[in-house]
Amino acid sequence: MTGLHEQLHGLWLPLVTPFRDGALDERSLRRLARHYSAQAVDGFILGATSGEGMTLREPELERLVAIVRDEMATGRSLPICLGLSGADTSRLRDRLDETADWPIDGYLIASPYYVRPSQRGLLAHFEALADHAAWPLALYNIPYRTSVNITNQTLLRLAEHPNIVGLKDCGASREQSIALLRDRPKGFRVLTGEDANYFEALSDGADGGIVLSAHLETETFAAVYTELKRGNHDAARARWQEVAELTRLLFAEPSPAPAKYWLWRTGLIDSPEVRLPMVEVGSELAATIDREIERRMKVAA
């Protein structure tokens, strides 16, 4: 086992996957990897929801991982979790075998979507994967996408597995999250995946966040975490107010299209392209983002 259970805390970035003319945009990807590995980021999630992982072919996904790891070879090296999802346990076991020798540190694995298994089914599914995986697993509970919630009773049983080290929590229930934070075993990490609830979740005791919005104002998102860890609640709240509106703006249309548009407009990627069924942002939201970019540039000047 790697040290993922020690590394899974702080600010993790679910990196967008840049495309151009239908293909993986390797030049932009290298730019992104260099830029964010030099920021106050504690790890990368690759090929998950924000990375449009379900549209990536296996050679593209492997290339994505290789490029990001290569760009960190001579600088600051960060842990990488590979996002995997699916509704077929057997096929996911195969994917674990196919990626076992990739330069990653773990997996982020979402609940099976569409089939809506029972809690016993979820328990058996994740235990089968954890028993088989060469790298540690973080679970991803996001019932508004998968149509099934992993209950705390099930999560606490899964947390006992030595190869399951944490959770990306998008359960949309603060009550459930607080109870999990209270009852979890020592060493089991819980990171929020709800951008708009980042400050709230950290205040409740979460170990960090996996935050798409941290592609922008990365240092400020990191400062919210740092100030709270130091016990400076008022300072953390003040920093949060600087970026709270971004977490709404970047989800005004289906993500990651708004974030990609912003990154394109600010020169970090060469195209705002997304893959169908995602579409690029509409003209009204594009104009709103342009105004917000201009406003923030004036404030920073």
Sequence and secondary structure as in RCSB ss.txt:
>XXXX:A:sequence
MTGLHEQLHGLWLPLVTPFRDGALDERSLRRLARHYSAQAVDGFILGATSGEGMTLREPELERLVAIVRDEMATG
RSLPICLGLSGADTSRLRDRLDETADWPIDGYLIASPYYVRPSQRGLLAHFEALADHAAWPLALYNIPYRTSVNI
TNQTLLRLAEHPNIVGLKDCGASREQSIALLRDRPKGFRVLTGEDANYFEALSDGADGGIVLSAHLETETFAAVY
TELKRGNHDAARARWQEVAELTRLLFAEPSPAPAKYWLWRTGLIDSPEVRLPMVEVGSELAATIDREIERRMKVA
A
>XXXX:A:secstr
  SHHHH  EEEEE    EETTEE HHHHHHHHHHHHTSS  EEEESSTTTTGGG  HHHHHHHHHHHHHHTTTS
    EEEEE  S HHHHHHHHHHTTTSS SEEEEE   SS   HHHHHHHHHHHHHH SS EEEEE HHHHS   
 HHHHHHHTTSTTEEEEEE  S HHHHHHHHHH  TT EEEE  GGGHHHHHHHT  EEE GGGGSSHHHHHHHH
HHHHTT HHHHHHHHHHHHHHHHHTTSSSTTHHHHHHHHHTTSSS     TT     HHHHHHHHHHHHHHHHHH
 
